[in-house]
Amino acid sequence: MCGYTADLMGSPKGGILAAAGLSAVTVPMYLLHRKLARHETMLARP
Protein backbone atom coordinates (compact mmCIF):
# COMPACT_ATOMS: atom_id res chain seq x y z
CA MET A 1 0.00 0.00 0.00
CA CYS A 2 2.82 2.39 0.83
CA GLY A 3 4.57 1.61 -2.46
CA TYR A 4 1.37 2.20 -4.40
CA THR A 5 0.90 5.56 -2.69
CA ALA A 6 4.51 6.52 -3.43
CA ASP A 7 4.01 5.63 -7.10
CA LEU A 8 0.73 7.54 -7.17
CA MET A 9 2.31 10.68 -5.70
CA GLY A 10 5.49 10.28 -7.72
CA SER A 11 7.88 10.57 -4.79
CA PRO A 12 8.97 8.60 -1.72
CA LYS A 13 7.10 11.11 0.42
CA GLY A 14 3.86 9.34 -0.50
CA GLY A 15 5.04 6.07 1.05
CA ILE A 16 6.05 7.81 4.25
CA LEU A 17 2.70 9.60 4.48
CA ALA A 18 0.84 6.34 3.87
CA ALA A 19 2.84 4.60 6.60
CA ALA A 20 2.11 7.45 9.01
CA GLY A 21 -1.59 7.28 8.15
CA LEU A 22 -1.71 3.53 8.68
CA SER A 23 0.03 3.88 12.04
CA ALA A 24 -2.33 6.66 13.06
CA VAL A 25 -5.29 4.34 12.40
CA THR A 26 -3.78 1.08 13.67
CA VAL A 27 -2.73 2.16 17.16
CA PRO A 28 -6.15 3.52 18.25
CA MET A 29 -7.90 0.48 16.75
CA TYR A 30 -5.59 -1.83 18.72
CA LEU A 31 -6.31 0.07 21.94
CA LEU A 32 -10.05 -0.09 21.25
CA HIS A 33 -9.81 -3.83 20.67
CA ARG A 34 -7.94 -4.27 23.95
CA LYS A 35 -10.64 -2.30 25.75
CA LEU A 36 -13.54 -4.24 24.21
CA ALA A 37 -12.03 -7.74 24.39
CA ARG A 38 -12.15 -9.22 27.86
CA HIS A 39 -9.70 -11.87 28.91
CA GLU A 40 -12.53 -14.27 29.71
CA THR A 41 -13.95 -14.04 26.19
CA MET A 42 -10.55 -14.71 24.63
CA LEU A 43 -10.07 -18.08 26.37
CA ALA A 44 -10.70 -21.23 24.38
CA ARG A 45 -13.64 -23.23 25.63
CA PRO A 46 -13.85 -27.00 25.27
Beta strands, then each sheet from edge to edge (+ up, - down):
end
